[in-house]
Amino acid sequence: MRGLGIPDAELEILKALNRGDVAYLLIGGYAMRWYGATRQTIDVDLLASSTLDNARRFVRALERALGHVPGFSAEMFAEAKKQVRFQGDGYRMSVLTSVEGLAFEAAYGEREHAPQGHVVIPVVSRRHLAFIKRVAANADLGRRNKEMGDIAFLEAQGTA
């Protein structure tokens, strides 16, 4: 079985998102691990639906998991093309509210389900992960080599 190795603090947040019926997908390095890559990652990257209702559920779930109100609003999550980073108390996460050219609903419909412990984590499909990596490679030339390496790995696995 493919392992993710998500740290306990972040896993508790993902569990809270699941309990809160939040529509999100695991992307980034931990998603790469799900598809068999063995590479380091420093945070948990998510793509979340940017509807206002989902954004409100996201913030409520975070509040329950963290025990305090996060330092950002639901309205911030409801804006397209936002990246919200938060860390503290042993966790480090980054949430995108959209990816240029990718409909969240389509990606969510093709998600895979990765179990870690008693938590089932929705993971972006291999082909949508490759798409996200292409967008990131074109948007940030400093990350281009890493992203292109990830794309090559996904393509070698098939269906990217």
C-alpha positions as CSV (number, residue, x, y, z in Angstrom):
1,M,0.0,0.0,0.0
2,R,1.2,3.5,-0.8
3,G,2.0,5.6,2.2
4,L,1.7,9.3,2.6
5,G,3.5,9.9,5.9
6,I,1.4,13.0,6.7
7,P,2.4,14.2,10.2
8,D,-0.2,13.8,13.0
9,A,-0.9,17.6,13.5
10,E,-1.8,18.0,9.8
11,L,-3.7,14.7,9.8
12,E,-5.9,16.0,12.6
13,I,-6.7,19.0,10.5
14,L,-7.6,16.8,7.5
15,K,-9.8,14.7,9.8
16,A,-11.6,17.9,10.9
17,L,-12.1,19.0,7.3
18,N,-13.6,15.6,6.5
19,R,-15.9,15.8,9.5
20,G,-16.8,19.3,8.5
21,D,-17.8,18.1,5.0
22,V,-15.2,20.4,3.3
23,A,-14.6,19.8,-0.4
24,Y,-10.8,19.7,-0.8
25,L,-8.1,17.7,-2.5
26,L,-4.6,16.8,-1.4
27,I,-2.0,18.2,-4.0
28,G,1.7,18.8,-3.9
29,G,4.4,16.6,-2.4
30,Y,2.1,14.3,-0.4
31,A,0.0,13.7,-3.5
32,M,3.2,12.8,-5.3
33,R,3.9,10.3,-2.5
34,W,0.5,8.7,-3.1
35,Y,1.5,8.1,-6.7
36,G,4.8,6.5,-5.6
37,A,7.3,9.3,-5.6
38,T,9.8,9.3,-2.8
39,R,10.6,12.9,-2.2
40,Q,10.7,15.3,0.6
41,T,8.0,17.8,1.3
42,I,7.7,20.5,4.0
43,D,4.0,21.2,4.1
44,V,0.6,19.8,3.2
45,D,-0.8,21.4,0.1
46,L,-4.5,21.4,-0.6
47,L,-6.8,22.7,-3.3
48,A,-10.2,23.7,-1.8
49,S,-13.5,24.5,-3.5
50,S,-13.8,28.3,-3.4
51,T,-17.5,28.5,-2.9
52,L,-18.5,30.6,0.0
53,D,-20.3,27.7,1.7
54,N,-17.3,25.5,1.4
55,A,-15.0,28.3,2.6
56,R,-17.2,28.7,5.7
57,R,-17.1,25.0,6.4
58,F,-13.3,25.1,6.0
59,V,-12.8,27.9,8.5
60,R,-15.3,26.3,11.0
61,A,-13.5,22.9,10.7
62,L,-10.1,24.7,11.3
63,E,-11.5,26.5,14.3
64,R,-12.6,23.2,15.8
65,A,-9.3,21.4,15.0
66,L,-7.1,24.3,16.3
67,G,-9.2,25.4,19.2
68,H,-9.2,29.0,18.1
69,V,-10.3,31.2,15.3
70,P,-7.8,31.1,12.4
71,G,-6.2,34.3,11.3
72,F,-8.1,34.5,8.1
73,S,-11.7,34.7,7.1
74,A,-14.0,32.5,5.0
75,E,-14.3,35.3,2.5
76,M,-10.6,35.0,1.9
77,F,-11.0,31.3,1.0
78,A,-13.9,32.2,-1.3
79,E,-11.7,34.3,-3.6
80,A,-10.3,32.6,-6.7
81,K,-6.5,32.5,-7.2
82,K,-5.7,32.8,-3.5
83,Q,-3.0,30.9,-1.6
84,V,-3.5,30.8,2.1
85,R,-0.6,29.5,4.2
86,F,-0.9,28.8,7.9
87,Q,1.4,27.1,10.4
88,G,1.9,26.8,14.1
89,D,1.4,24.3,16.9
90,G,3.3,21.7,14.9
91,Y,1.4,22.0,11.6
92,R,2.3,23.6,8.2
93,M,-0.2,23.8,5.4
94,S,-0.9,25.7,2.2
95,V,-4.3,26.0,0.5
96,L,-5.0,27.1,-3.0
97,T,-8.5,28.3,-3.8
98,S,-8.2,27.7,-7.6
99,V,-5.8,26.7,-10.3
100,E,-5.9,28.6,-13.6
101,G,-7.7,26.4,-16.2
102,L,-8.8,23.6,-13.8
103,A,-12.4,23.3,-12.7
104,F,-12.4,22.1,-9.1
105,E,-15.6,20.1,-9.6
106,A,-14.0,18.1,-12.4
107,A,-10.9,17.4,-10.4
108,Y,-13.0,16.5,-7.3
109,G,-15.0,14.1,-9.4
110,E,-11.9,12.2,-10.4
111,R,-10.3,12.2,-6.9
112,E,-8.7,9.1,-5.4
113,H,-9.1,8.1,-1.7
114,A,-5.9,7.7,0.3
115,P,-6.2,6.1,3.7
116,Q,-3.8,7.1,6.5
117,G,-4.7,5.6,9.8
118,H,-8.4,6.2,10.3
119,V,-8.5,9.1,7.9
120,V,-9.4,8.9,4.2
121,I,-7.9,11.7,2.3
122,P,-9.2,12.9,-1.1
123,V,-6.2,13.1,-3.5
124,V,-6.2,14.8,-6.8
125,S,-6.0,12.5,-9.8
126,R,-2.7,11.8,-11.4
127,R,-3.7,13.7,-14.6
128,H,-5.0,16.7,-12.6
129,L,-1.9,16.7,-10.4
130,A,0.3,16.8,-13.6
131,F,-1.8,19.7,-14.8
132,I,-1.4,21.6,-11.5
133,K,2.4,21.0,-11.7
134,R,2.5,22.4,-15.3
135,V,0.7,25.5,-14.2
136,A,3.1,25.9,-11.2
137,A,6.2,25.3,-13.5
138,N,5.0,28.1,-15.8
139,A,4.1,30.5,-13.0
140,D,7.3,30.2,-10.9
141,L,10.5,29.6,-12.8
142,G,12.3,29.1,-9.5
143,R,10.3,25.9,-9.0
144,R,10.3,24.9,-12.7
145,N,12.9,22.1,-12.4
146,K,11.2,20.5,-9.4
147,E,7.8,20.7,-11.0
148,M,9.1,19.3,-14.4
149,G,10.7,16.4,-12.5
150,D,7.4,15.6,-10.8
151,I,5.6,15.8,-14.2
152,A,8.1,13.4,-15.7
153,F,7.5,11.0,-12.8
154,L,3.7,11.2,-13.2
155,E,4.0,10.7,-17.0
156,A,6.2,7.6,-16.5
157,Q,3.5,6.2,-14.2
158,G,1.0,6.6,-17.0
159,T,-2.2,8.7,-17.6
160,A,-0.6,12.0,-16.8
